[in-house]
Amino acid sequence: MTRFSYRAVTPTGAIERGRLDAETREALLDRLRAEGKTPLSVRRAGALGGLSPGAGRLPESAWLDLVRPLALLLRSGTPLAESLRMTASLSRRAGVRAAALRLRARIEEGRSLAAALEAEPGVPPHLPALARAGEHAGTLAEVLSRLAGRMKSALAMRRQIGSAMAYPIVLVFVAIGALTVLLGVVVPRFETVFAAQGEALPAATRFVMAASRFVVSDGWTIAVALLLAWLGLRLYAGRPAGRRRLAEALLRMPMLGDLVIASAFTGFARTLGGLIEAGVPLGQAFTIARAVVGNEVLRSEFDAASARAQGGEGLARALEAETRFPLVPLRVILVSEESGALAGGLIEAAEMASEELDRTVKTAVSLVEPALILLLGLIVGGIVVSLFSGILAMNALAFD
């Protein structure tokens, strides 16, 4: 018998964590499903990340590469096992090929696609739930096709945000590199020239020379201090109280907090809408959708909203009362809920929030880019001017 750690959604919609002994990982998955629970993750106790030998976690882009051709093949009438074999043969990514073949082997053992996905390490928690709902309703191809479309939209949004943020990040590294070269290589060459002048040099020149000497002789202490600060932050974030305080501080930051909230809402609403659309019960769908949110504080707010929604209060009003979600998308959810089209309203609200998030990121980047360029120009220009001031001071003393 082997001991496994697991996370699963109970019939009441709560997330249960625990450890159980079982012959195999698959046996434990069957046991959890027999108890009416939806497994989210199962891993060998003490193992890192829950990976089984020969298996690796796939990024979301890889899951999209698996789900999209699989949905197309199923819609064309190809049997599931053969569709997985063809998906593996069509993919250029080794991880996707391996995952598709593992899924095919489990299907040929007589398992459902949902059960096969649950046995796959690192699978997104909503994917098995959607597959199970599609299999029960006989609409697996349609469910996977809609899922692929939503995954593509979410991935495109993240790539746009990443592309927009790339240039400011490059500017920061260029600025650090330029300052390091100036203070560590260029300025020291003036040291011998200015050495005899002492206090006769302008204050700005003396300051730049002192900064240069610090970078050359003690610059390593900056790297050590940054490393220690990073390690301390990691240790602090590893504690529940510290992680929650950091999450709260992040939400309170101007503009950045709004980006985190909008991103969380987009992922949450898109996932929840897809699950409800596929027929997953609201309580279970809410718990699975909660897993896509990374911020600890927002997850706690989702739990409170879930309790109110399952207690009879409308989902939109529960979210408005308990979360920091933007008001306009919540109104869209409210109208769709009252008209009996909650799933469609959630997906529409997610698209609205996604578009607003994209605009906010572009606006922020358009403000940050010129500010960084101006700051870099002022610093470099200040160093150059201070050196020329020292040279002019030397010339003035020579003429005197």
N, C-alpha and C positions, 0 to 999 in steps of 0.2 A: 504494500500500500504506500502511496505517495501523498504527502500533504500539499494541498493547493490553497492559495489565497484567491478569493473571488469577490467581485462586485456584481450585484444583480438588482433588478427592479422588482419589488414585491407586488402582489396583486393590488395593494392599496396605493401604489405609486411611489413608495419610499425607496431610497437606495439602501441596500443591505450590504455590509461588508463582513467577511468572516473567513475562517479557515476550516477546511474539511479534508478528510482522507478519502482517496478514491484510487482505483486501479490505474485509470488513465484520465487524461484531461477530458476526453470525450464522454467518459462515464459520469464524471461530475457534471458536465453540461446537461446530460440526459436527466440526471437526478434533480438539478435545479429546475429544469423545464417541467418535470413531473410534479413538482411542488407549486407550479403556477407562476414561477419567477422567470424574468427575462434576463439572461446573463449579459453583463456588459464587458467583463474581463475575467479571465481565469488564467492564473499562472502558478508555476511551481513555487512554493513558499521559499523565500530567500533568493529567488532568481531576479535578475535585473530586467525590468521592462516586460516580463512575461513572454519572452521569446522562446520558442521551441527550437531544437536543433535544426539547422538548415533553413529556418524561417526568419524573415526580417520584417520590421515595420515598414509599411508602404506609406509614402506621403499622399496627400489627398489627390494630387495630380495623377498619381499612379492608379488610384482607385477609379478616377474618372476614365483613364485609359482602359480599365477593365470593364466598367459598367456600361460605357457607351456602345462598344461593339457587341457586347453581350445582349443588350436591349434590342439592337438592330437585328441580330440573328434570331432572337426569340420572336420578334414581330414577323419575321419572314417564315416562321413555322418550323425552324430547326429545333430538334430536341435539345434539352438543357445540357446534357453531358457533351453532346457534339458541339454545341455552341461554345462551351468552355474550352474544348480542344481547339476549335478554330480561333477563338480569342487569343489563346496562348500562341498559336502559330503566326497570327497576324501582328502581335506586339513586338516592338523592338527593344522593350525594356525587360531585362532579365528578371527583375522582381515581379513584374506583372505576369510573365510567362510561368514562373514558379507558382505564384498564388493561384492562377487559373487552373493549373494542372493539379494542385492540391485540392481545390474545390471539386474538380471533376472526379478525382479519386473518391472523395467522400460521397458524391452523388451516386457513383456506381456501387457504393456500399449500401445504398438504399436510404440515405438521408435526404432531407429537404434542403433547398438552397439556404434557407434561414439557419438551419442547424449547421450546415457546412461553413457558413460565414462566421457563426459564433465560435467555431473551433479555430478560426484564423486569428493569429495574434495581431493586435493593433488595428483591428477593423473599426471604422467609425461606428459608434453605438447605435445610430439610427438606421444603418444599412440592414442589419438582420431583422429589425422590427418591420421595416418597409417590405423586405422580401417575404416575411411571414404573412403580413397582411395581403400582399399581392397573391401569394400562393393560395391562401384561404378563399379569396374572392375570385380566383381564376383570371386575374389581370396582371400577372407578374411582368409581362413585357411592357405594358403601359406604365406600371409603377416605376420600373427601372428607367424607362425612357424619360419620364418626367423628372426623376431623380438626377439623371445625367444632365439634363438641361439646367437644373438648379445648381448642381455642382460646377458646371461650366461657368455660370454667371458669378458664383461666389469666388471661383479661382481667378476669373478675369478681374474682378474688383480688387482682390488682394495684389495681383500683379500690377495693376494701375497705381495703387497706393505705393507699392514698393518702388516702381519706376519714378514716381514723383519725389520720393524721399531719397533716391540714390544721389542726385546731384548735390543737395545740401550736405550729405554725409561725406561725399568726395571733397567738397570745399573745406570741410573741417579738417580732414586729413592733410589736404594741401597746405592749409594754414599752419598746422602743427609742423609739417615737414619744412616749410619755408622759414619758420621761426627757428627751428633747430639748426638749419644750415647757416642762417644769419648769425645767431648767437654762438654757435659752436665752431664755425669755420671762418666766416668773413670778419666778424668783429675782433676775434683774437689777433688777427694780423695787424690791427691798429694798436695793439697793446704796447708794443715796443716804441711806436711812434709817439704815443701819448704819455709814456711812462714818466718822462722827465718833467711833465707839466704839473702833475699833482692837482692841487686845489685850484690852480689857475684855469682848469677846464670848466666849461659850463656844467651846471648841475645835471642836465639831461644826458650829457655825454658820460659823466661819472656814473650815473644810474645804469646806462646801457652797458658800460664796461663791467660794472659789478654783476649785472645779470649774466653777462657772458662768462665771467669767471665761475659763477655758480653752476651754470649749465655744463661747463667743461669739467669742473672738479667734482661737483656733487649732483649732477643731473640724474644719476642713478637713483638717488633718494626719492625723486619724484615718481619714477616707475615703481619703486618698492611701496611707496605710500598709496599709489593708485591700486596696486595689487592687493595690499592689505585692506583697503577700503572695499574693494570688490568682494573679497573673501568674507569680510565682516557683514556685508549686505546679504550675501548668500546665506550665511548662518542665521542672520536675523529673519530672513524671509522663510527659512526652513521651519520656524516655529509658528504655530497657528496664530498666536496673538500678533507676532511681527508681520506675518503675511497679510493679516487683515488690516493692520495699520498702514502698510505700504499700499494696499489696494485702495483704501480710503483716501490716502494722500494723492494717489494717481488720479482718482476721480475728481478731486478738488482743484487740480491744476488747470489754469486757463487754457482753453482750446484743446489741450491734450485730453483732458477729462471728457469733453464732449465727443472727441473722436473715439475714445474707448467705449462710451455708452452707445454711440451710434453703431459701432462695429458689433458690439454684443447684441444689440437689438436686431440687427440685420441677420446675423447667424441664427439667433434664437427663433425669430419669427419665420424665417425660411424653413428651418428644420421642423418646427412645430406645425406649420401649415402643410408640409409634405406628409408628415405622419398622420395628421387628422384626415387629410385627403385620401390616404390609403386605408383608412378605417381603424387606425390604432386608437384605443380609448384615451380620453383626454388626460386622465391622471398619469397613465404610463407615458403618453406622448410628452407631457410636460416635463417629466423626470428625465427622459432621454434628451429632450431639447436643452435642458438645463446643462447637460454635460458639455455642450459646445462653448459655453461661456467660461472664459478663463479667470475673470475677476471674482475674488472671494466675496466681496461685499454684494456685488450684483447677484451672485448665486443665492445668497441668503435672502435677498429681496424676492427672487423668483420663487423660493420655497414658501415665503409668506403669501405671495400672490396665488400660488397653486392651492394652498390651503383654503383661501377665501373663495377661489373659483370652484373648487370641489365641494365647498360648503353651500353652494347654491347661488353665490354672487356671480355676475357675468365676468367673463375672462377680461374684457377690455377695462371694466371698472376696477377689477382686482389689480390689474397691472398698473392702472393709473394711480391707485391708492398706495401701492406698495413699492413701486419702482421709479426710476428716474428716466424712464423712456420718453422720447419726444412726443409731444401732445398730438400733433397732426396725424402721424401714423396710428396712434391709439384710437383716434376718432374714426379712422378708416376701419379698424378692427371692430369698433362698437357698432357701426352701421352694418357691416357685413354679418356680425353676430346676430343682430336683431332681424336681419333678412334671411337668416338660415344659411348663409354662405361663408361660414367662419374660415374654412381652409383657404378659399380664394382671397378673402380679405387679409389674412395673415401674409400670404405670398405677395399680394399687392403692396401691403405696408412695408414689407422687407425690401421690395424694389424701390419704393419711395425713399426709404432710409439709406439705401445703398447709393442712390443718385445724390442725395444730400451729403453723404459722407465723402463721395468723390469730389464734389464741389468744395467742401470744407478743406480737404487735404490740398487741393490745388490752390485755394486762396492762401492757406498757411504757408505753402512752399513759395508762392509768389512774393510773400512778405519776408520770409526768412532768407531767400537767396540774395537779394540786394543788401540786406542788413549784414550778412556774412562777408560779402565782397567789400562793403564799405569798411567793416571792422578790420579785415585783413589789410586793406589799403592803408588805413590809419596807422596800424601797428608797424607795418613795413616802412611806410613813409616816415613815421616818427623815428625809427631806428636810423634811417638814412640821414634825416635832417640832423639828428644828434651827432652823427659822425662828422658831417660837414661843419657843424657848429664848432666841434673840437678843432678841426683843421683851420677854420677861420680864426679861432682864438689863438692858435699857435702862430699864425701869420701876423696877427696883431702884436703879439709879444715880440716877434722877431724884428718888426719895424720899430717897436719902441726901444 
